[in-house]
Amino acid sequence: MKDTQLFESNRAAWNEALEYHQKARGNSLQTGFERPDFTTFERDCDAVLLKKLNEIGLSGKTIAQMPCNNGRELLSLMRFGAKEAVGFDISDKAIEEARELAEISGLNARFERVNILELARFGDHEQRESPDLGGLNVQSYDNCIRFGGFLAVVSRFERVF
């Protein structure tokens, strides 16, 4: 199977999976992001991440996440003072929901449906400069066929969490 076929198969699988996640969650995220104090970082285990992010400081920074899924984490991070955010994901359904949540929240975030390895050409996208802080997800490793290409993307971030 060629790389493009693998990515398309992966994209279709994530689109299908997201439909199940959305049904299970209902409109809880849409309702939550209507409130200016809403964040998805409410679990005990998030305390360590939040402490570290407070040390780094998000105020005025541009942040990115890949994959961003439906944007809930990236939008939640914006509540800590980031000025701009961009999220990337392979799933059409995830990006669609992320854009909806961004609109509901009124936060300055945009979301693009891309193959992660295409981000090695990050400057080709609307955002010409690399973000101040980039978030990675374990899925990033699982979804990457070409690890060297993945590292090229990660190396563009000033800091990674």
N, C-alpha and C positions, 0 to 999 in steps of 0.2 A: 504494500500500500504506500502511495506517495505521501509526502508531508502534507500537501494541500488536502488530500482525502482524509488524512488523520485529523487535521484541524477542523474540517467540515463535519466529520463524524462527532468529534468532541463538542463542537458548537451545538449540533442538533441534540445531543444528549443533555447538555446543560439547559437548553431551551425547554426540553421536556421536564427535567427535574425541577426547574423553577416554577412551573405550573403547579406542581404538588406542594411546593413550599408556600406559594402564594395562597393556595386554598387553605392550608393548615393555619396560616398566620392571619387570614382575613384582612381587614383594613387597619390593623393595629399600628403599623408604621405610618400610614397616611394620617391617622388621627394623632399619633405622637408628634410627628414633625410639624403639625399645626401649632404646637406650643413652642415658644422660643427657648424654653429650658430643657427640652427633650434631648436625651442622648441614649444610645444603646449600650453605653458602658456602665451598666448597673450591677454587674456580677462582682462577687468578692475578688475573683481572679483578675479583674480589670484594674484593681487598685495599683498593682505594680506597673502596668503600662501607663496609667495616668500619672503616676508619680514621676516616671522617667520623662514623659512628654512635658510635664510642668517644668522639669529641670531644663529641658531643651528649649522650651518656650515656642509656642506656635503663633504668637501675636505678630501679625503683619507678614506671615510667611505664605508661600505658595506650596501646597502639598499635593501629592499624587498617590494613587494606590492602584496596584495591579495584582491579581484581578480584583476588581472592586465589587463584584457581584451586583447587588441592587443599590449600592452607594450608601447604605445605612451607616457604616463605620466612618467613611470619609465625611459624610455630612455631620455626623456626631463630633468628629475631630474639629470641624469648622466652628463648632460652638465654643471652642477653646481659643478663638481669636485668629485663626488663619484667614488671610484676606481672599484667597482664591484656591480652588481645588480642581483637579482633573482626575477622573477615574477611567480606567480601561478594563474592558472585559470582552471575552469572546462571545458571550451570550446576548442575542438580540433582546430576549425577554428581560434579562437583568438590566440592560442599558435602558430599555423602555421604562421599567419601574424606577430606576435611579433618576432619570430625567423628571419623572412625575414627582418623586419625593423632593428633588431640588426645587421644583416650581412651588410645591406646597410650602416648603421651608423658607423660601425667599433667599436662600444662601447662594453665593457666587460660585457655583460649581457646574462643571460640564462633564459630560460622559461620552466616551467614544467606544464603539464596538470595533475591536481590532484583534488580530492575532498578536499575541505578546511579542513574538519575534519581530514583528513589523516596527515595534517601538525602538529597535536598534537605530532606526532612522527618526528618532524622536523629534529632531528639528524640522522634519518635513511636515509635522502637524502644526495646527494653528499656534500652539504655544512654542515660541522660538527658543526660550531658555529652559534649562532643566529646573525642576522644582527644588525648593530648599530641603524638602523632606519627602522621602518616598516610603510607602508602606507596601510590604509584600505579604503574601498569603501562602500557606503551605501548598495550596493548589498551584501556585506559580511553578513550583518544581515539578509537580506531577504532569502539568500540561505542557511542559517544555520538551520538545523533541531534541532540539539543538542547544545543549547547555551553554556552549560558548556564546551563542547569540543572546541567551538569557543574561549571562554575565555582562555582556556589552550594554544591555539595557540598564541593569542595576548600577553599573559604574557611572551612569549619567546623574544619579541622585547624589546630592551633597551629603545627606545622611539617610540612613535606612532604619526603619523600625519594623 
